[in-house]
């Protein structure tokens, strides 16, 4: 059954690619809608923009105006709001002890870059990402432990070839439970809710030929929609020790459900848009293998670690997004599709944990995403756990 399903999936990939390539790009969808919008005498500043386009000496004036409005930046808002919320939920800091009734406080912080390649459907971007956890861990029994933590995430995204930007922040509570079934087998489960906001600035800029001179138009449209992200997942681990060496195999499932509220931009000199509520989902399965070695040092134990993983996305499909110009009295729908997700990608991590004689521990880790079709991510994480 698995082989048959895999063959059908691989056979369907070219069909999805052909279907998506036939769909209009965001700028093409806008260019196709503008003549009808301008034909019915729109209100306010949009009427002035239409008059400028119609006065252009270029037969491609509608296409020129559409390409300069940055509609291909809109899907990036969802990438930002829905970015791997589970990544920080599952490994705050390795435990320093394995004793019952052991209370610990911990803090971690992550910082890195997320980059997207340009495509006809979605604009490229370079984002600076950061996240942090501050929480309390408790081990009431030798086989049971867990933590509750406050999570804070932020991203600052700059679009390629534009002064447009998108900033995101979200904060919320994460809870995780861990259980050791045997000395080698264990499982964990987590859940969390994060509320936040997007701060968006879309730069609109184009030049229309008008004979002897050119008409240059530029403006900024802004929006601040609220977001909510719900995440949950579970993992099963097998750990084998061989002297100072230890290797771990892990299988995991992660889900996220993200909502971006409907909003209407302000500014834009007649070219502001209204966007509907967007509901985004991801369902991911992952397999990873980790290798570590315990090394005695003068002030504790050092554990260098190497991990390699593979992730499969089962959801997050291409969506048809319908927007409209705020000043269009007829509310003409402008429809275009977002890009299909990459189904498979990998990640690698290299780090070290330092377990101190007083029971505290600290870690540092570098992570790199690889083999993704259009996203590249690099993260550096550090953290500390202290007994109380």
Long-range contacts (C-beta under 8 A, 24 or more apart in sequence): 9-343, 16-318, 16-340, 17-340, 20-121, 20-318, 20-337, 20-339, 20-340, 23-336, 23-337, 24-335, 24-336, 25-72, 25-120, 25-121, 25-336, 26-71, 26-72, 26-74, 26-75, 26-121, 26-336, 27-63, 27-66, 27-67, 27-69, 27-71, 27-72, 28-66, 28-336, 29-71, 29-334, 29-335, 29-336, 30-66, 30-69, 30-71, 30-334, 31-62, 31-63, 31-65, 31-66, 31-67, 33-332, 33-333, 33-334, 34-62, 34-65, 34-66, 35-62, 36-332, 37-325, 37-328, 37-330, 37-332, 40-329, 40-330, 42-270, 42-325, 42-327, 42-328, 42-329, 42-330, 43-327, 43-329, 44-270, 44-327, 45-269, 45-270, 45-271, 45-327, 46-270, 46-271, 46-325, 46-327, 46-328, 47-270, 47-327, 48-269, 48-270, 49-217, 49-269, 49-270, 49-271, 52-208, 52-215, 52-217, 53-208, 55-208, 55-210, 55-215, 56-208, 56-209, 56-210, 56-215, 57-209, 57-210, 57-211, 58-208, 58-209, 61-208, 61-209, 64-206, 64-207, 64-208, 65-206, 65-208, 65-217, 67-206, 68-204, 68-205, 68-206, 68-207, 68-217, 69-202, 69-204, 69-206, 69-271, 70-123, 70-159, 70-162, 70-164, 70-202, 70-203, 70-204, 71-323, 71-334, 71-336, 72-120, 72-121, 72-122, 72-123, 73-123, 73-125, 73-159, 73-162, 73-164, 73-166, 73-202, 74-275, 74-321, 74-323, 75-121, 75-122, 75-321, 75-338, 75-339, 76-116, 76-122, 76-123, 76-125, 76-157, 76-159, 76-166, 77-166, 77-198, 77-200, 77-260, 78-258, 78-260, 78-278, 78-280, 78-338, 79-116, 79-122, 79-375, 80-127, 80-155, 80-157, 80-166, 80-168, 80-198, 81-168, 81-170, 81-196, 81-198, 81-227, 81-229, 81-258, 81-260, 81-280, 82-229, 82-256, 82-258, 82-280, 82-282, 82-316, 83-114, 83-129, 83-153, 83-155, 83-168, 85-153, 85-170, 85-192, 85-194, 85-229, 85-231, 85-256, 85-258, 86-190, 86-231, 86-233, 86-254, 86-256, 86-284, 87-131, 87-379, 88-131, 88-132, 88-133, 88-151, 88-153, 88-174, 89-151, 89-174, 89-176, 89-190, 89-192, 89-231, 89-233, 90-176, 90-188, 90-190, 90-233, 90-235, 90-252, 92-133, 92-135, 92-137, 92-147, 92-149, 92-383, 92-385, 93-361, 93-362, 93-363, 93-383, 93-384, 93-385, 94-303, 94-353, 94-355, 94-361, 94-363, 94-385, 95-137, 95-139, 95-145, 95-361, 95-385, 96-355, 96-356, 96-359, 96-360, 96-361, 96-385, 96-387, 97-139, 97-359, 97-387, 98-139, 98-142, 99-139, 99-142, 100-139, 100-140, 100-141, 100-142, 101-139, 101-140, 102-138, 102-139, 102-387, 103-136, 103-137, 103-138, 103-387, 103-388, 104-136, 104-137, 104-138, 104-385, 104-386, 104-387, 104-388, 105-135, 105-136, 105-137, 105-385, 105-386, 105-388, 106-133, 106-134, 106-135, 106-136, 106-137, 106-147, 106-149, 106-383, 106-384, 106-385, 106-386, 107-132, 107-133, 107-134, 107-135, 107-383, 107-384, 108-132, 108-133, 108-381, 108-382, 108-383, 108-384, 109-133, 109-381, 109-382, 109-383, 110-379, 110-380, 110-381, 111-379, 111-380, 112-367, 112-377, 112-378, 112-379, 112-380, 113-376, 113-377, 113-378, 114-155, 114-157, 114-375, 114-376, 114-377, 115-375, 115-376, 115-377, 116-374, 116-375, 116-376, 117-374, 117-375, 117-376, 118-160, 119-339, 119-374, 121-336, 121-337, 121-338, 121-339, 122-338, 122-339, 122-374, 123-159, 123-160, 123-161, 123-162, 123-164, 124-159, 124-160, 124-161, 125-157, 125-158, 125-159, 125-160, 125-166, 126-157, 126-158, 126-160, 127-155, 127-156, 127-157, 127-158, 128-155, 128-156, 128-157, 129-153, 129-154, 129-155, 129-377, 129-379, 130-154, 130-155, 133-174, 133-383, 135-174, 137-385, 142-180, 143-179, 143-180, 143-181, 144-177, 144-178, 144-179, 144-180, 145-177, 145-178, 146-175, 146-176, 146-177, 146-178, 147-175, 147-176, 148-173, 148-174, 148-175, 149-173, 149-174, 149-175, 150-174, 151-192, 151-194, 153-194, 153-196, 162-203, 162-205, 163-201, 163-203, 164-201, 164-202, 164-203, 165-200, 165-201, 166-198, 166-199, 166-200, 166-201, 167-198, 167-199, 167-200, 168-196, 168-197, 168-198, 168-199, 168-227, 169-196, 169-197, 170-194, 170-195, 170-196, 170-197, 170-227, 170-229, 171-195, 171-196, 172-229, 174-231, 184-238, 184-239, 184-240, 185-236, 185-237, 185-238, 185-239, 186-236, 186-237, 186-239, 187-234, 187-235, 187-236, 187-237, 188-234, 188-235, 188-237, 189-232, 189-233, 189-234, 189-235, 190-231, 190-232, 190-233, 190-234, 191-230, 191-231, 191-232, 192-230, 192-231, 192-232, 193-228, 193-229, 193-230, 193-231, 194-228, 194-229, 194-231, 195-226, 195-227, 195-228, 195-229, 196-226, 196-227, 196-228, 196-229, 197-224, 197-225, 197-226, 197-227, 198-223, 198-224, 198-225, 198-227, 198-260, 199-224, 200-224, 200-225, 200-265, 202-265, 202-268, 204-268, 204-269, 204-271, 217-269, 219-267, 219-268, 219-269, 219-271, 220-267, 220-268, 221-265, 221-266, 221-267, 221-268, 221-271, 221-272, 221-273, 222-265, 222-266, 222-267, 223-263, 223-264, 223-265, 223-266, 223-275, 224-263, 225-260, 225-261, 225-262, 225-263, 225-275, 226-260, 226-261, 227-258, 227-259, 227-260, 227-261, 228-258, 228-259, 229-256, 229-257, 229-258, 229-259, 230-256, 230-257, 230-258, 231-255, 231-256, 231-257, 244-293, 244-294, 244-295, 245-291, 245-292, 245-293, 246-291, 246-292, 246-293, 246-294, 247-289, 247-290, 247-291, 247-292, 248-289, 248-290, 248-292, 249-287, 249-288, 249-289, 250-286, 250-287, 250-288, 250-289, 250-290, 250-309, 251-285, 251-286, 251-287, 252-285, 252-286, 252-287, 252-288, 253-283, 253-284, 253-285, 253-286, 254-282, 254-283, 254-284, 254-286, 255-281, 255-282, 255-283, 255-284, 256-280, 256-281, 256-282, 257-281, 264-326, 265-326, 268-326, 270-325, 270-327, 271-325, 272-325, 272-326, 272-327, 273-323, 273-324, 273-325, 273-326, 273-334, 274-323, 274-324, 274-325, 274-326, 275-321, 275-323, 276-321, 276-322, 276-323, 278-319, 278-321, 280-316, 281-315, 281-316, 282-313, 282-315, 282-316, 283-313, 283-314, 283-315, 283-316, 284-311, 284-312, 284-313, 284-314, 285-311, 285-312, 285-314, 286-310, 286-311, 286-312, 292-353, 297-354, 299-356, 299-357, 300-354, 300-355, 300-356, 300-357, 301-354, 301-355, 302-352, 302-353, 302-354, 302-355, 303-352, 303-353, 303-354, 303-355, 304-351, 304-352, 305-349, 305-350, 305-351, 305-352, 305-353, 305-365, 306-348, 306-349, 306-350, 307-348, 307-349, 307-350, 308-346, 308-347, 308-348, 308-349, 309-346, 309-347, 309-348, 309-349, 310-344, 310-345, 310-346, 311-344, 311-345, 311-346, 311-347, 312-343, 312-344, 313-341, 313-342, 313-343, 313-344, 315-341, 316-341, 317-341, 339-374, 342-372, 342-373, 342-374, 342-375, 344-371, 345-369, 345-370, 345-371, 345-372, 345-373, 345-375, 346-370, 346-371, 347-377, 351-381, 358-387, 359-386, 359-387, 360-384, 360-385, 360-386, 360-387, 361-385
